[in-house]
Amino acid sequence: MYIPQFNYLTIALLIASITFFVRAARFDNRSEFVWGLLSLGSWMLFTSFVSPGIVGGLASQILLFAGIAIYDCARERRQLARQDDEDRVDVI
């Protein structure tokens, strides 16, 4: 009977990355559940379809972090542009 061997380092890194994103969400006043789920989902999808193993999992977390950072920068720019438009006064 085959008994699969667990790679405990991979499991520990997955838990550490989920914990990182949950704490980052708490710091950023966002949903911890959603960010933890994003971390888990990106790890699973990336290791299943792109690159299996620890390197693939860590690459998925780096890409997720970069994606969240780019999204936040774009959202902040839109909010600043919207505020600038509201602050302008049309002179007739």
N, CA, C and O atoms as a GROMACS GRO file, in nm:
protein
  368
    1MET      N    1   0.084  -0.118   0.000
    1MET     CA    2   0.000   0.000   0.000
    1MET      C    3   0.088   0.124   0.000
    1MET      O    4   0.183   0.135   0.078
    2TYR      N    5   0.055   0.216  -0.088
    2TYR     CA    6   0.134   0.340  -0.102
    2TYR      C    7   0.086   0.445  -0.002
    2TYR      O    8  -0.033   0.477   0.004
    3ILE      N    9   0.178   0.498   0.073
    3ILE     CA   10   0.148   0.606   0.166
    3ILE      C   11   0.225   0.729   0.119
    3ILE      O   12   0.348   0.728   0.118
    4PRO      N   13   0.153   0.834   0.079
    4PRO     CA   14   0.225   0.952   0.027
    4PRO      C   15   0.305   1.020   0.139
    4PRO      O   16   0.263   1.024   0.254
    5GLN      N   17   0.419   1.072   0.100
    5GLN     CA   18   0.504   1.144   0.193
    5GLN      C   19   0.472   1.293   0.182
    5GLN      O   20   0.464   1.347   0.072
    6PHE      N   21   0.454   1.357   0.294
    6PHE     CA   22   0.426   1.499   0.297
    6PHE      C   23   0.556   1.576   0.304
    6PHE      O   24   0.649   1.540   0.376
    7ASN      N   25   0.560   1.684   0.228
    7ASN     CA   26   0.674   1.773   0.236
    7ASN      C   27   0.638   1.881   0.337
    7ASN      O   28   0.565   1.975   0.306
    8TYR      N   29   0.689   1.867   0.456
    8TYR     CA   30   0.651   1.957   0.564
    8TYR      C   31   0.704   2.099   0.544
    8TYR      O   32   0.645   2.195   0.594
    9LEU      N   33   0.814   2.113   0.472
    9LEU     CA   34   0.866   2.246   0.443
    9LEU      C   35   0.767   2.324   0.355
    9LEU      O   36   0.745   2.443   0.376
   10THR      N   37   0.709   2.256   0.256
   10THR     CA   38   0.611   2.320   0.170
   10THR      C   39   0.488   2.363   0.250
   10THR      O   40   0.436   2.473   0.231
   11ILE      N   41   0.442   2.276   0.339
   11ILE     CA   42   0.326   2.309   0.421
   11ILE      C   43   0.357   2.427   0.513
   11ILE      O   44   0.273   2.515   0.530
   12ALA      N   45   0.476   2.428   0.572
   12ALA     CA   46   0.515   2.538   0.661
   12ALA      C   47   0.524   2.669   0.584
   12ALA      O   48   0.483   2.773   0.635
   13LEU      N   49   0.579   2.666   0.462
   13LEU     CA   50   0.588   2.788   0.382
   13LEU      C   51   0.450   2.837   0.339
   13LEU      O   52   0.425   2.957   0.333
   14LEU      N   53   0.361   2.745   0.308
   14LEU     CA   54   0.224   2.783   0.272
   14LEU      C   55   0.154   2.850   0.390
   14LEU      O   56   0.089   2.953   0.373
   15ILE      N   57   0.167   2.793   0.507
   15ILE     CA   58   0.106   2.853   0.627
   15ILE      C   59   0.168   2.989   0.657
   15ILE      O   60   0.097   3.082   0.694
   16ALA      N   61   0.300   3.000   0.640
   16ALA     CA   62   0.368   3.128   0.665
   16ALA      C   63   0.322   3.235   0.566
   16ALA      O   64   0.302   3.350   0.604
   17SER      N   65   0.304   3.198   0.440
   17SER     CA   66   0.261   3.297   0.341
   17SER      C   67   0.116   3.338   0.363
   17SER      O   68   0.082   3.456   0.346
   18ILE      N   69   0.030   3.245   0.401
   18ILE     CA   70  -0.108   3.280   0.433
   18ILE      C   71  -0.111   3.374   0.552
   18ILE      O   72  -0.184   3.473   0.553
   19THR      N   73  -0.030   3.343   0.654
   19THR     CA   74  -0.022   3.429   0.773
   19THR      C   75   0.026   3.569   0.736
   19THR      O   76  -0.027   3.668   0.788
   20PHE      N   77   0.125   3.577   0.648
   20PHE     CA   78   0.175   3.708   0.604
   20PHE      C   79   0.064   3.789   0.539
   20PHE      O   80   0.048   3.907   0.570
   21PHE      N   81  -0.011   3.728   0.447
   21PHE     CA   82  -0.115   3.802   0.378
   21PHE      C   83  -0.232   3.839   0.469
   21PHE      O   84  -0.293   3.944   0.451
   22VAL      N   85  -0.263   3.754   0.566
   22VAL     CA   86  -0.369   3.786   0.661
   22VAL      C   87  -0.328   3.906   0.746
   22VAL      O   88  -0.409   3.996   0.770
   23ARG      N   89  -0.204   3.908   0.792
   23ARG     CA   90  -0.156   4.022   0.871
   23ARG      C   91  -0.147   4.148   0.787
   23ARG      O   92  -0.175   4.257   0.835
   24ALA      N   93  -0.107   4.134   0.661
   24ALA     CA   94  -0.101   4.250   0.572
   24ALA      C   95  -0.241   4.306   0.548
   24ALA      O   96  -0.258   4.428   0.541
   25ALA      N   97  -0.340   4.219   0.536
   25ALA     CA   98  -0.478   4.264   0.518
   25ALA      C   99  -0.527   4.337   0.642
   25ALA      O  100  -0.596   4.438   0.632
   26ARG      N  101  -0.491   4.285   0.758
   26ARG     CA  102  -0.530   4.350   0.882
   26ARG      C  103  -0.466   4.488   0.892
   26ARG      O  104  -0.530   4.584   0.936
   27PHE      N  105  -0.340   4.499   0.851
   27PHE     CA  106  -0.269   4.627   0.854
   27PHE      C  107  -0.331   4.726   0.756
   27PHE      O  108  -0.335   4.847   0.783
   28ASP      N  109  -0.380   4.676   0.642
   28ASP     CA  110  -0.434   4.761   0.536
   28ASP      C  111  -0.585   4.781   0.549
   28ASP      O  112  -0.648   4.840   0.460
   29ASN      N  113  -0.645   4.731   0.658
   29ASN     CA  114  -0.789   4.739   0.682
   29ASN      C  115  -0.870   4.676   0.569
   29ASN      O  116  -0.967   4.733   0.521
   30ARG      N  117  -0.828   4.558   0.527
   30ARG     CA  118  -0.898   4.480   0.424
   30ARG      C  119  -0.947   4.350   0.485
   30ARG      O  120  -0.922   4.322   0.602
   31SER      N  121  -1.015   4.272   0.407
   31SER     CA  122  -1.068   4.144   0.453
   31SER      C  123  -0.956   4.041   0.465
   31SER      O  124  -0.892   4.005   0.366
   32GLU      N  125  -0.933   3.994   0.588
   32GLU     CA  126  -0.828   3.894   0.609
   32GLU      C  127  -0.862   3.762   0.541
   32GLU      O  128  -0.775   3.694   0.487
   33PHE      N  129  -0.990   3.727   0.543
   33PHE     CA  130  -1.033   3.602   0.483
   33PHE      C  131  -1.006   3.600   0.332
   33PHE      O  132  -0.957   3.502   0.278
   34VAL      N  133  -1.038   3.711   0.267
   34VAL     CA  134  -1.020   3.719   0.121
   34VAL      C  135  -0.871   3.711   0.086
   34VAL      O  136  -0.832   3.639  -0.006
   35TRP      N  137  -0.789   3.785   0.159
   35TRP     CA  138  -0.645   3.784   0.129
   35TRP      C  139  -0.584   3.648   0.159
   35TRP      O  140  -0.498   3.601   0.084
   36GLY      N  141  -0.626   3.584   0.266
   36GLY     CA  142  -0.577   3.449   0.295
   36GLY      C  143  -0.620   3.350   0.189
   36GLY      O  144  -0.543   3.262   0.149
   37LEU      N  145  -0.743   3.365   0.143
   37LEU     CA  146  -0.794   3.279   0.037
   37LEU      C  147  -0.721   3.304  -0.095
   37LEU      O  148  -0.693   3.211  -0.169
   38LEU      N  149  -0.690   3.430  -0.124
   38LEU     CA  150  -0.611   3.462  -0.243
   38LEU      C  151  -0.473   3.397  -0.237
   38LEU      O  152  -0.424   3.345  -0.337
   39SER      N  153  -0.412   3.401  -0.120
   39SER     CA  154  -0.281   3.341  -0.103
   39SER      C  155  -0.286   3.191  -0.126
   39SER      O  156  -0.205   3.135  -0.200
   40LEU      N  157  -0.382   3.125  -0.062
   40LEU     CA  158  -0.397   2.981  -0.078
   40LEU      C  159  -0.430   2.945  -0.222
   40LEU      O  160  -0.373   2.851  -0.278
   41GLY      N  161  -0.523   3.018  -0.282
   41GLY     CA  162  -0.562   2.989  -0.420
   41GLY      C  163  -0.450   3.009  -0.520
   41GLY      O  164  -0.433   2.928  -0.611
   42SER      N  165  -0.374   3.117  -0.504
   42SER     CA  166  -0.264   3.140  -0.597
   42SER      C  167  -0.157   3.033  -0.581
   42SER      O  168  -0.098   2.989  -0.680
   43TRP      N  169  -0.130   2.991  -0.457
   43TRP     CA  170  -0.033   2.884  -0.434
   43TRP      C  171  -0.078   2.756  -0.503
   43TRP      O  172   0.000   2.692  -0.573
   44MET      N  173  -0.204   2.719  -0.483
   44MET     CA  174  -0.255   2.594  -0.539
   44MET      C  175  -0.258   2.598  -0.692
   44MET      O  176  -0.216   2.502  -0.758
   45LEU      N  177  -0.308   2.707  -0.748
   45LEU     CA  178  -0.314   2.717  -0.894
   45LEU      C  179  -0.176   2.719  -0.957
   45LEU      O  180  -0.152   2.652  -1.058
   46PHE      N  181  -0.086   2.796  -0.900
   46PHE     CA  182   0.047   2.810  -0.958
   46PHE      C  183   0.124   2.679  -0.950
   46PHE      O  184   0.189   2.639  -1.046
   47THR      N  185   0.117   2.611  -0.835
   47THR     CA  186   0.190   2.485  -0.822
   47THR      C  187   0.125   2.372  -0.902
   47THR      O  188   0.192   2.276  -0.939
   48SER      N  189  -0.005   2.383  -0.928
   48SER     CA  190  -0.072   2.280  -1.006
   48SER      C  191  -0.047   2.294  -1.156
   48SER      O  192  -0.028   2.194  -1.226
   49PHE      N  193  -0.046   2.418  -1.205
   49PHE     CA  194  -0.042   2.437  -1.349
   49PHE      C  195   0.088   2.495  -1.403
   49PHE      O  196   0.119   2.476  -1.521
   50VAL      N  197   0.166   2.564  -1.322
   50VAL     CA  198   0.284   2.632  -1.375
   50VAL      C  199   0.412   2.565  -1.332
   50VAL      O  200   0.486   2.510  -1.414
   51SER      N  201   0.440   2.568  -1.202
   51SER     CA  202   0.567   2.516  -1.153
   51SER      C  203   0.545   2.450  -1.018
   51SER      O  204   0.524   2.518  -0.918
   52PRO      N  205   0.551   2.316  -1.014
   52PRO     CA  206   0.528   2.250  -0.886
   52PRO      C  207   0.645   2.268  -0.789
   52PRO      O  208   0.759   2.291  -0.830
   53GLY      N  209   0.615   2.258  -0.662
   53GLY     CA  210   0.719   2.263  -0.562
   53GLY      C  211   0.726   2.395  -0.489
   53GLY      O  212   0.641   2.482  -0.504
   54ILE      N  213   0.830   2.407  -0.409
   54ILE     CA  214   0.848   2.524  -0.324
   54ILE      C  215   0.874   2.649  -0.407
   54ILE      O  216   0.820   2.756  -0.377
   55VAL      N  217   0.955   2.637  -0.510
   55VAL     CA  218   0.988   2.753  -0.592
   55VAL      C  219   0.864   2.809  -0.659
   55VAL      O  220   0.845   2.931  -0.663
   56GLY      N  221   0.779   2.724  -0.711
   56GLY     CA  222   0.655   2.768  -0.773
   56GLY      C  223   0.562   2.834  -0.674
   56GLY      O  224   0.498   2.935  -0.705
   57GLY      N  225   0.553   2.777  -0.554
   57GLY     CA  226   0.467   2.834  -0.451
   57GLY      C  227   0.515   2.972  -0.408
   57GLY      O  228   0.435   3.064  -0.396
   58LEU      N  229   0.644   2.985  -0.386
   58LEU     CA  230   0.697   3.116  -0.345
   58LEU      C  231   0.686   3.218  -0.458
   58LEU      O  232   0.662   3.336  -0.433
   59ALA      N  233   0.705   3.173  -0.582
   59ALA     CA  234   0.687   3.265  -0.695
   59ALA      C  235   0.543   3.314  -0.703
   59ALA      O  236   0.520   3.430  -0.736
   60SER      N  237   0.448   3.227  -0.673
   60SER     CA  238   0.308   3.269  -0.676
   60SER      C  239   0.280   3.375  -0.570
   60SER      O  240   0.202   3.467  -0.594
   61GLN      N  241   0.343   3.363  -0.455
   61GLN     CA  242   0.322   3.461  -0.348
   61GLN      C  243   0.386   3.595  -0.384
   61GLN      O  244   0.331   3.701  -0.353
   62ILE      N  245   0.501   3.591  -0.447
   62ILE     CA  246   0.566   3.715  -0.491
   62ILE      C  247   0.482   3.785  -0.597
   62ILE      O  248   0.465   3.906  -0.594
   63LEU      N  249   0.429   3.706  -0.691
   63LEU     CA  250   0.343   3.764  -0.795
   63LEU      C  251   0.212   3.818  -0.736
   63LEU      O  252   0.163   3.922  -0.779
   64LEU      N  253   0.158   3.749  -0.638
   64LEU     CA  254   0.037   3.798  -0.572
   64LEU      C  255   0.064   3.929  -0.499
   64LEU      O  256  -0.016   4.022  -0.508
   65PHE      N  257   0.175   3.937  -0.429
   65PHE     CA  258   0.212   4.060  -0.359
   65PHE      C  259   0.229   4.175  -0.458
   65PHE      O  260   0.181   4.286  -0.434
   66ALA      N  261   0.297   4.149  -0.570
   66ALA     CA  262   0.316   4.252  -0.672
   66ALA      C  263   0.182   4.294  -0.733
   66ALA      O  264   0.158   4.412  -0.757
   67GLY      N  265   0.095   4.198  -0.757
   67GLY     CA  266  -0.038   4.230  -0.813
   67GLY      C  267  -0.121   4.315  -0.719
   67GLY      O  268  -0.188   4.408  -0.763
   68ILE      N  269  -0.118   4.283  -0.590
   68ILE     CA  270  -0.192   4.363  -0.494
   68ILE      C  271  -0.135   4.503  -0.484
   68ILE      O  272  -0.209   4.601  -0.474
   69ALA      N  273  -0.001   4.515  -0.488
   69ALA     CA  274   0.063   4.647  -0.481
   69ALA      C  275   0.027   4.732  -0.603
   69ALA      O  276  -0.002   4.850  -0.589
   70ILE      N  277   0.029   4.673  -0.721
   70ILE     CA  278  -0.006   4.746  -0.844
   70ILE      C  279  -0.152   4.788  -0.840
   70ILE      O  280  -0.185   4.901  -0.879
   71TYR      N  281  -0.240   4.700  -0.795
   71TYR     CA  282  -0.381   4.732  -0.784
   71TYR      C  283  -0.403   4.848  -0.688
   71TYR      O  284  -0.480   4.940  -0.717
   72ASP      N  285  -0.337   4.844  -0.573
   72ASP     CA  286  -0.353   4.952  -0.475
   72ASP      C  287  -0.302   5.085  -0.528
   72ASP      O  288  -0.364   5.189  -0.505
   73CYS      N  289  -0.190   5.084  -0.600
   73CYS     CA  290  -0.138   5.209  -0.659
   73CYS      C  291  -0.235   5.266  -0.762
   73CYS      O  292  -0.260   5.386  -0.765
   74ALA      N  293  -0.289   5.179  -0.847
   74ALA     CA  294  -0.384   5.224  -0.948
   74ALA      C  295  -0.512   5.278  -0.882
   74ALA      O  296  -0.566   5.379  -0.927
   75ARG      N  297  -0.559   5.212  -0.778
   75ARG     CA  298  -0.679   5.257  -0.709
   75ARG      C  299  -0.656   5.392  -0.641
   75ARG      O  300  -0.744   5.478  -0.643
   76GLU      N  301  -0.540   5.409  -0.582
   76GLU     CA  302  -0.508   5.536  -0.516
   76GLU      C  303  -0.499   5.650  -0.618
   76GLU      O  304  -0.543   5.761  -0.591
   77ARG      N  305  -0.442   5.622  -0.735
   77ARG     CA  306  -0.434   5.724  -0.841
   77ARG      C  307  -0.573   5.766  -0.887
   77ARG      O  308  -0.599   5.884  -0.908
   78ARG      N  309  -0.662   5.668  -0.903
   78ARG     CA  310  -0.799   5.700  -0.944
   78ARG      C  311  -0.869   5.785  -0.840
   78ARG      O  312  -0.942   5.878  -0.874
   79GLN      N  313  -0.847   5.753  -0.712
   79GLN     CA  314  -0.910   5.832  -0.607
   79GLN      C  315  -0.856   5.974  -0.604
   79GLN      O  316  -0.931   6.069  -0.584
   80LEU      N  317  -0.725   5.989  -0.624
   80LEU     CA  318  -0.666   6.123  -0.627
   80LEU      C  319  -0.716   6.202  -0.747
   80LEU      O  320  -0.744   6.321  -0.735
   81ALA      N  321  -0.728   6.136  -0.863
   81ALA     CA  322  -0.779   6.205  -0.982
   81ALA      C  323  -0.924   6.246  -0.961
   81ALA      O  324  -0.964   6.354  -1.004
   82ARG      N  325  -1.002   6.162  -0.897
   82ARG     CA  326  -1.142   6.194  -0.870
   82ARG      C  327  -1.152   6.312  -0.774
   82ARG      O  328  -1.237   6.399  -0.791
   83GLN      N  329  -1.066   6.317  -0.673
   83GLN     CA  330  -1.065   6.428  -0.580
   83GLN      C  331  -1.022   6.557  -0.649
   83GLN      O  332  -1.077   6.664  -0.620
   84ASP      N  333  -0.925   6.549  -0.739
   84ASP     CA  334  -0.883   6.667  -0.814
   84ASP      C  335  -0.996   6.721  -0.900
   84ASP      O  336  -1.015   6.842  -0.911
   85ASP      N  337  -1.071   6.631  -0.961
   85ASP     CA  338  -1.184   6.674  -1.044
   85ASP      C  339  -1.292   6.740  -0.959
   85ASP      O  340  -1.355   6.837  -1.003
   86GLU      N  341  -1.313   6.690  -0.839
   86GLU     CA  342  -1.414   6.750  -0.751
   86GLU      C  343  -1.368   6.884  -0.696
   86GLU      O  344  -1.450   6.972  -0.672
   87ASP      N  345  -1.237   6.900  -0.676
   87ASP     CA  346  -1.184   7.023  -0.619
   87ASP      C  347  -1.176   7.137  -0.719
   87ASP      O  348  -1.168   7.254  -0.680
   88ARG      N  349  -1.176   7.104  -0.847
   88ARG     CA  350  -1.168   7.210  -0.948
   88ARG      C  351  -1.297   7.291  -0.950
   88ARG      O  352  -1.407   7.238  -0.935
   89VAL      N  353  -1.282   7.417  -0.968
   89VAL     CA  354  -1.397   7.506  -0.977
   89VAL      C  355  -1.401   7.561  -1.118
   89VAL      O  356  -1.303   7.618  -1.167
   90ASP      N  357  -1.515   7.544  -1.182
   90ASP     CA  358  -1.530   7.596  -1.317
   90ASP      C  359  -1.554   7.747  -1.311
   90ASP      O  360  -1.645   7.794  -1.243
   91VAL      N  361  -1.471   7.820  -1.382
   91VAL     CA  362  -1.484   7.964  -1.386
   91VAL      C  363  -1.548   8.000  -1.519
   91VAL      O  364  -1.501   7.959  -1.625
   92ILE      N  365  -1.653   8.076  -1.512
   92ILE     CA  366  -1.723   8.114  -1.635
   92ILE      C  367  -1.681   8.252  -1.677
   92ILE      O  368  -1.729   8.302  -1.779
   0.00000   0.00000   0.00000
